[in-house]
Amino acid sequence: MKIIFMGIFMLMLFLIGGYFKNNITYIEKPLKKMYSAGFVEKQVKLKDGTLLNYGEGPNNGKTPLLLIHGQGMTWEDYAKVLPELSKHYHVYAIDCHGHGESDWNPEKYSAKEMAQDFLEFVDVVIGQKVVVSGHSSGGMIAAWMAAYAPDSVIGTVIEDSPFFATEPGRREKTYAWVYGFQLYEDFKNQDVEKDYFKYSLERSYWRRIFGDALWSRFTKDAVEYHAKHPNEPVHIKYLPPQINRIFESATYPYDQRFGEAFYDNSWFEDYDQSEVLSKIKSPTVFIKATTNYDGDLLLAALSDEDAHHVVELLKNGKRIDVDSPGHDIHYDKPEEFIKIMVDFLEEVQ
């Protein structure tokens, strides 16, 4: 009995220790692997003086791949997939304008402006045709590049980008609008709370999921951590990565004026979504995450009908569905994302 008891006790210690070790290292571990694989952070100035920050993988002589992250993230968000992708591509992952260490210039906060700058990046830094993959808003930028610069793009992977769900009249019933763009406007129009991070957590959709008591505890600890470590993502060590991700992704270096461009629709200046998609002639894959609703509130980036319409408009496109718990497929389902990218390379070659 003593041996059995000691065995159970040691197993519990092992499981608890593994749980906390995973919680503590889940951010640093992929970054260490990424840098060990040969990735280097660099910067370049474009002809108009715009500074772009990016990560570059080892120069292995393979097909170039440009990765464009989604709103609120940075190029390091791809850390989980970069080491393996660098075995198949010469990888470049860029910080979008208003994110990370790229320039924070509101005059550049539109899909077309960023796409044009990234095409200059392809010409100046990469110097040859690329496969371009963009997540969320980054996918809309990638689509514009493929549509209007076919001589620079040999293939496009669009990862769960919110085509059509972002149009006025529909966007107001999406999670991104209610708990993102509209919430920030409400924050600006009040003068009681000065900390948007705290304001947003107190009104978060996740309070309904976890309940008032538990969410208030998480919020208190997250706000305290952010106050002590303002220049790093919030990381509450007793919470698993799936929950920590909520706080982490809300505290990357990000200019809220980028989100305001979605609110006033200026991000879509000179950007007709149907026209952009219909002009893409090169091979294109649209990756769709799981679609969920809460009543009539769309919790996903776009509906299944929207994704179907995207593929209908593409001249040479196909859709791949991934059973992902969240919108960030390359982060939540890295192995599936890697396989899609490797298979796609064989197709474009």
C-alpha positions as CSV (number, residue, x, y, z in Angstrom):
1,M,0.0,0.0,0.0
2,K,2.9,2.4,0.8
3,I,4.4,1.7,-2.6
4,I,1.1,2.3,-4.3
5,F,0.5,5.5,-2.4
6,M,4.1,6.7,-3.1
7,G,3.6,5.9,-6.8
8,I,0.3,7.9,-7.0
9,F,1.9,10.8,-5.1
10,M,4.9,10.9,-7.4
11,L,2.6,10.7,-10.5
12,M,0.6,13.6,-9.2
13,L,3.8,15.6,-8.6
14,F,4.9,14.8,-12.1
15,L,1.6,15.9,-13.6
16,I,1.4,19.1,-11.6
17,G,5.0,19.9,-12.3
18,G,4.5,19.3,-16.0
19,Y,1.4,21.5,-16.0
20,F,3.2,24.5,-14.5
21,K,6.3,23.9,-16.6
22,N,4.2,24.1,-19.7
23,N,2.4,27.2,-18.5
24,I,5.7,28.9,-17.7
25,T,7.6,28.0,-20.9
26,Y,4.9,27.9,-23.6
27,I,5.9,31.4,-24.9
28,E,9.6,31.1,-24.7
29,K,10.0,27.6,-26.0
30,P,8.8,28.2,-29.6
31,L,10.9,31.4,-29.7
32,K,14.0,29.5,-28.7
33,K,13.4,26.9,-31.3
34,M,12.8,29.5,-33.9
35,Y,16.1,31.4,-33.2
36,S,17.9,28.1,-33.0
37,A,16.7,27.3,-36.5
38,G,18.5,30.3,-37.8
39,F,15.9,33.1,-37.7
40,V,17.2,36.6,-37.4
41,E,15.3,39.9,-36.8
42,K,16.0,42.6,-39.3
43,Q,14.8,46.0,-40.5
44,V,14.6,47.8,-43.8
45,K,13.7,51.3,-44.9
46,L,11.5,51.7,-48.0
47,K,12.0,54.5,-50.5
48,D,9.5,56.8,-48.7
49,G,11.3,56.2,-45.4
50,T,8.8,53.7,-44.0
51,L,10.6,51.3,-41.6
52,L,9.6,47.6,-41.8
53,N,10.6,45.1,-39.2
54,Y,10.8,41.4,-40.1
55,G,12.2,38.0,-39.3
56,E,14.2,36.0,-41.9
57,G,15.0,32.3,-41.8
58,P,18.1,30.7,-43.2
59,N,19.0,31.4,-46.8
60,N,18.6,27.8,-48.1
61,G,18.1,28.7,-51.7
62,K,14.5,27.6,-51.6
63,T,11.3,29.3,-52.7
64,P,10.7,32.5,-50.8
65,L,7.7,32.6,-48.5
66,L,6.3,35.9,-47.1
67,L,4.2,35.6,-44.0
68,I,1.9,38.4,-42.9
69,H,0.4,38.2,-39.4
70,G,-3.1,39.2,-38.3
71,Q,-4.3,42.3,-36.4
72,G,-2.8,42.8,-33.0
73,M,0.0,40.3,-33.4
74,T,3.7,40.4,-34.5
75,W,5.9,38.3,-36.8
76,E,6.9,36.1,-33.9
77,D,3.3,34.8,-33.7
78,Y,4.4,32.3,-36.4
79,A,7.2,30.9,-34.1
80,K,5.6,27.5,-33.8
81,V,5.7,26.8,-37.5
82,L,8.8,28.7,-38.6
83,P,11.5,26.1,-37.9
84,E,9.8,23.4,-40.0
85,L,8.7,25.9,-42.7
86,S,12.3,27.0,-43.0
87,K,13.2,23.5,-44.2
88,H,11.0,24.0,-47.3
89,Y,11.0,27.7,-47.9
90,H,13.3,30.7,-47.5
91,V,11.0,32.4,-44.9
92,Y,10.3,36.1,-44.3
93,A,7.8,37.1,-41.6
94,I,7.0,40.7,-41.4
95,D,5.6,43.1,-38.8
96,C,2.6,45.0,-40.3
97,H,2.4,48.7,-40.0
98,G,1.2,49.7,-36.5
99,H,2.5,46.5,-35.0
100,G,5.7,45.4,-33.3
101,E,8.7,47.4,-34.5
102,S,7.5,48.5,-37.9
103,D,6.5,52.1,-38.3
104,W,3.3,53.3,-36.5
105,N,2.0,55.7,-39.2
106,P,-1.8,55.9,-39.5
107,E,-1.5,57.2,-43.0
108,K,-0.4,53.6,-43.9
109,Y,-3.3,51.8,-42.2
110,S,-5.1,50.5,-45.2
111,A,-4.9,47.1,-47.0
112,K,-3.9,48.7,-50.2
113,E,-1.1,50.9,-48.7
114,M,0.4,48.0,-46.8
115,A,0.1,45.7,-49.8
116,Q,2.0,48.2,-51.9
117,D,4.7,48.5,-49.3
118,F,5.1,44.8,-48.9
119,L,5.4,44.5,-52.7
120,E,8.3,47.0,-52.5
121,F,9.7,44.8,-49.7
122,V,9.5,41.8,-52.0
123,D,11.3,43.7,-54.7
124,V,14.0,45.2,-52.5
125,V,14.7,42.6,-49.9
126,I,13.6,39.3,-51.5
127,G,14.3,40.0,-55.1
128,Q,12.2,37.2,-56.7
129,K,8.7,35.9,-56.9
130,V,7.2,34.7,-53.6
131,V,4.5,32.5,-52.1
132,V,2.6,34.9,-49.8
133,S,0.5,33.7,-46.8
134,G,-1.5,36.1,-44.6
135,H,-3.6,35.5,-41.5
136,S,-6.8,37.4,-40.9
137,S,-6.3,41.0,-42.0
138,G,-2.9,39.9,-43.3
139,G,-4.7,37.5,-45.7
140,M,-6.5,40.5,-47.2
141,I,-3.2,42.2,-47.8
142,A,-1.8,39.1,-49.4
143,A,-4.9,38.8,-51.6
144,W,-4.4,42.4,-52.9
145,M,-0.7,41.6,-53.7
146,A,-1.6,38.5,-55.6
147,A,-4.4,40.3,-57.5
148,Y,-2.5,43.4,-58.6
149,A,1.1,42.2,-58.8
150,P,0.9,38.7,-60.4
151,D,4.6,39.1,-61.5
152,S,5.6,39.1,-57.8
153,V,3.4,36.4,-56.4
154,I,3.4,32.7,-57.5
155,G,0.8,31.5,-55.0
156,T,-1.3,32.7,-52.1
157,V,-2.5,31.1,-48.8
158,I,-5.3,33.1,-47.1
159,E,-5.7,32.0,-43.5
160,D,-9.2,32.6,-42.1
161,S,-9.5,36.2,-43.4
162,P,-12.7,38.0,-42.7
163,F,-13.9,38.6,-46.2
164,F,-17.4,40.0,-46.5
165,A,-18.1,39.7,-42.8
166,T,-16.3,43.0,-42.4
167,E,-18.7,44.9,-44.7
168,P,-20.9,47.6,-43.1
169,G,-24.2,46.2,-42.1
170,R,-22.8,42.8,-41.3
171,R,-19.7,43.6,-39.3
172,E,-21.8,44.9,-36.4
173,K,-22.9,41.4,-35.6
174,T,-19.3,39.9,-35.3
175,Y,-17.2,39.3,-32.3
176,A,-14.4,41.4,-33.7
177,W,-16.7,44.4,-33.9
178,V,-18.6,44.1,-30.6
179,Y,-15.6,43.2,-28.5
180,G,-13.0,44.9,-30.4
181,F,-13.6,48.0,-32.6
182,Q,-16.8,49.2,-31.0
183,L,-15.5,48.5,-27.5
184,Y,-12.5,50.7,-28.1
185,E,-14.8,53.5,-29.4
186,D,-16.8,53.2,-26.2
187,F,-13.6,53.4,-24.2
188,K,-12.6,56.6,-26.0
189,N,-16.0,58.2,-25.3
190,Q,-15.8,57.7,-21.5
191,D,-13.5,59.4,-19.0
192,V,-13.7,57.1,-15.9
193,E,-11.2,54.3,-16.8
194,K,-7.9,55.3,-18.3
195,D,-6.5,51.8,-18.9
196,Y,-8.0,50.2,-22.0
197,F,-6.6,46.8,-21.2
198,K,-8.5,46.8,-17.9
199,Y,-11.6,48.3,-19.5
200,S,-11.7,45.6,-22.2
201,L,-11.2,42.7,-19.8
202,E,-14.0,43.9,-17.5
203,R,-16.3,43.9,-20.5
204,S,-14.9,40.8,-22.2
205,Y,-17.0,38.2,-23.9
206,W,-15.0,35.7,-21.8
207,R,-16.7,36.8,-18.6
208,R,-19.8,35.1,-19.8
209,I,-17.9,31.9,-20.4
210,F,-15.9,31.7,-17.1
211,G,-18.4,33.5,-14.8
212,D,-18.0,36.8,-12.8
213,A,-15.9,35.4,-9.9
214,L,-13.4,33.5,-11.9
215,W,-13.0,36.1,-14.6
216,S,-12.6,38.9,-12.1
217,R,-9.7,37.0,-10.5
218,F,-8.1,36.5,-13.9
219,T,-8.6,40.1,-14.8
220,K,-7.1,41.4,-11.5
221,D,-3.9,39.3,-12.0
222,A,-3.6,40.2,-15.7
223,V,-3.9,43.9,-15.0
224,E,-1.3,43.7,-12.2
225,Y,1.1,41.7,-14.4
226,H,0.6,44.3,-17.2
227,A,1.4,47.2,-14.8
228,K,4.6,45.5,-13.7
229,H,5.7,44.4,-17.2
230,P,4.2,46.9,-19.6
231,N,6.5,46.0,-22.5
232,E,5.8,42.3,-22.7
233,P,2.8,40.1,-23.3
234,V,0.8,39.2,-20.1
235,H,1.6,35.8,-18.9
236,I,-0.3,34.4,-15.8
237,K,1.7,31.3,-14.8
238,Y,-1.1,29.4,-13.1
239,L,-3.3,29.5,-16.3
240,P,-2.8,27.1,-19.2
241,P,-1.8,28.5,-22.6
242,Q,-5.3,28.3,-24.1
243,I,-6.5,30.8,-21.5
244,N,-3.3,32.8,-21.3
245,R,-3.5,33.4,-25.0
246,I,-6.5,35.7,-24.4
247,F,-4.3,38.1,-22.3
248,E,-1.1,37.5,-24.2
249,S,-2.5,38.4,-27.6
250,A,-4.2,41.6,-26.2
251,T,-0.8,43.0,-25.0
252,Y,1.5,42.7,-28.1
253,P,2.9,46.1,-29.2
254,Y,0.0,47.4,-31.3
255,D,-1.3,50.8,-32.3
256,Q,-5.1,51.1,-31.6
257,R,-5.4,53.5,-34.4
258,F,-5.0,50.5,-36.7
259,G,-8.3,49.1,-35.3
260,E,-9.9,52.5,-35.8
261,A,-9.3,52.2,-39.5
262,F,-11.6,49.2,-39.5
263,Y,-14.1,51.1,-37.4
264,D,-14.4,54.0,-39.9
265,N,-13.8,51.6,-42.9
266,S,-10.8,53.5,-44.1
267,W,-8.8,50.3,-44.0
268,F,-10.8,49.2,-47.1
269,E,-10.1,52.4,-49.1
270,D,-9.8,51.4,-52.8
271,Y,-10.4,47.8,-51.8
272,D,-13.3,46.0,-53.3
273,Q,-13.3,42.6,-51.7
274,S,-15.0,40.7,-54.6
275,E,-12.9,42.4,-57.2
276,V,-9.7,41.6,-55.4
277,L,-10.5,37.9,-55.1
278,S,-11.7,37.6,-58.7
279,K,-8.5,39.1,-60.1
280,I,-6.2,36.5,-58.4
281,K,-5.2,34.0,-61.1
282,S,-2.3,32.2,-59.4
283,P,-3.0,29.1,-57.2
284,T,-4.7,30.0,-54.0
285,V,-5.7,28.2,-50.8
286,F,-8.3,29.6,-48.4
287,I,-8.0,28.0,-44.9
288,K,-11.2,28.2,-42.9
289,A,-11.3,27.7,-39.1
290,T,-14.4,26.3,-37.3
291,T,-17.4,28.6,-37.5
292,N,-19.3,29.3,-34.3
293,Y,-22.2,31.6,-33.3
294,D,-23.6,32.9,-30.0
295,G,-27.1,33.6,-31.0
296,D,-26.7,35.8,-34.1
297,L,-23.2,37.0,-33.0
298,L,-20.6,35.5,-35.4
299,L,-17.7,34.4,-33.2
300,A,-15.6,33.3,-36.3
301,A,-13.8,35.6,-38.8
302,L,-16.4,34.8,-41.5
303,S,-19.3,32.4,-42.1
304,D,-19.1,29.2,-44.1
305,E,-21.2,30.9,-46.8
306,D,-18.6,33.7,-46.9
307,A,-15.8,31.2,-47.3
308,H,-17.7,29.4,-50.1
309,H,-18.2,32.7,-51.9
310,V,-14.4,33.5,-51.5
311,V,-13.5,30.2,-53.3
312,E,-16.2,30.8,-56.0
313,L,-14.5,34.1,-56.9
314,L,-11.0,32.7,-57.1
315,K,-10.0,31.6,-60.6
316,N,-7.7,28.9,-59.3
317,G,-8.6,28.4,-55.6
318,K,-9.6,25.8,-53.1
319,R,-10.8,25.7,-49.5
320,I,-9.3,23.7,-46.7
321,D,-11.3,23.5,-43.4
322,V,-9.3,23.0,-40.2
323,D,-11.0,22.0,-36.9
324,S,-9.3,24.8,-34.9
325,P,-10.4,26.0,-31.5
326,G,-9.6,29.6,-32.5
327,H,-9.0,31.9,-35.4
328,D,-5.2,31.7,-35.3
329,I,-4.8,28.4,-37.2
330,H,-1.0,28.5,-37.5
331,Y,-0.8,28.8,-33.7
332,D,-3.5,26.5,-32.6
333,K,-3.0,23.8,-35.2
334,P,0.7,24.2,-36.3
335,E,1.1,20.7,-37.8
336,E,-2.0,21.1,-40.0
337,F,-0.8,24.6,-41.1
338,I,2.7,23.3,-42.0
339,K,1.3,20.4,-44.0
340,I,-0.9,22.8,-46.0
341,M,2.1,25.1,-46.7
342,V,4.3,22.2,-47.8
343,D,1.7,20.6,-50.0
344,F,1.0,24.0,-51.5
345,L,4.7,24.4,-52.4
346,E,4.6,21.2,-54.4
347,E,1.5,22.6,-56.2
348,V,3.1,26.0,-57.2
349,Q,6.4,24.4,-58.2
